[in-house]
């Protein structure tokens, strides 16, 4: 349901808590190539590059999905 959660995060401000993080897609690693890597060390260089969801109001998202499905033709 990651796509639905993304839509709900935009449609319902405040439903998802996101924290700024330093993240990048690993392009050369043998074990992590193509994966998103988040640097959680205390002193990464530069400003945060992503907002990573850390909490979600499951009940509100569930209600949003149910309302959306009921409204569908």
C-alpha positions, 0 to 999 in steps of 0.5 A: 500500500505504499502508493496509497500511503503516498497519496494519503500523505499529500491529500491529508496533511498531518497524517504522516510524520516525516523527518529530514534525512540524508539519503541517496540511491547506491549506484556502485555497491555490491550489496546495496546497488539500486537501493535507497541508503539513509545515512543515520550517522550523527555528522553527515555532510550537507543538508538533508536530501529526503523526508523519510516517513517515521509515523502514520495515523493508520486509522485516518488513512484507513478511513480515507481509503474506505471513503475513496473506495465508496465514492468510486463509480 
